[in-house]
């Protein structure tokens, strides 16, 4: 474990314990977790989000989709995406980016043009 990774773990632990509103803290560390491809920490954060009932927050859900995509976990990314109650244009963009990033360009195009996109403002 390098020092950046250790620092992220310490920061995440501190944020979860000290933040009055952990949603902003979690959504700010998930991109870094994805960039480091730390799936174990990402799954732990996802579990915390679910346990705390934060899984309806659009920012967090979008950040989770992005994190799973960066960790090359398209199955988990798809599960989180398809559990969204109210579709969001940001989540759609991140989902398509995650599919494309992981070599599933045809799946991304098929999803986009199949009429599955329920996001407001999607054109």
Secondary structure in CASP SS format (residue, H / E / C, confidence):
PFRMAT SS
TARGET T0000
AUTHOR 0000-0000-0000
METHOD secondary structure of the structure
MODEL  1
X C 1.00
X C 1.00
X H 1.00
X H 1.00
X H 1.00
X H 1.00
X H 1.00
X H 1.00
X H 1.00
X H 1.00
X H 1.00
X H 1.00
X H 1.00
X H 1.00
X H 1.00
X H 1.00
X H 1.00
X H 1.00
X C 1.00
X C 1.00
X C 1.00
X H 1.00
X H 1.00
X H 1.00
X H 1.00
X H 1.00
X H 1.00
X H 1.00
X H 1.00
X H 1.00
X H 1.00
X H 1.00
X H 1.00
X H 1.00
X H 1.00
X C 1.00
X C 1.00
X C 1.00
X H 1.00
X H 1.00
X H 1.00
X H 1.00
X H 1.00
X H 1.00
X H 1.00
X H 1.00
X H 1.00
X H 1.00
X H 1.00
X H 1.00
X H 1.00
X C 1.00
X C 1.00
X C 1.00
X C 1.00
X C 1.00
X C 1.00
X H 1.00
X H 1.00
X H 1.00
X H 1.00
X H 1.00
X H 1.00
X H 1.00
X H 1.00
X H 1.00
X H 1.00
X H 1.00
X H 1.00
X H 1.00
X C 1.00
X C 1.00
X C 1.00
X H 1.00
X H 1.00
X H 1.00
X H 1.00
X H 1.00
X H 1.00
X H 1.00
X H 1.00
X H 1.00
X C 1.00
X C 1.00
X C 1.00
X C 1.00
X C 1.00
X C 1.00
X H 1.00
X H 1.00
X H 1.00
X H 1.00
X H 1.00
X H 1.00
X H 1.00
X H 1.00
X H 1.00
X H 1.00
X H 1.00
X H 1.00
X H 1.00
X C 1.00
X C 1.00
X C 1.00
X H 1.00
X H 1.00
X H 1.00
X H 1.00
X H 1.00
X H 1.00
X H 1.00
X H 1.00
X H 1.00
X C 1.00
X C 1.00
X C 1.00
X C 1.00
X C 1.00
X C 1.00
X C 1.00
X C 1.00
X C 1.00
X C 1.00
END
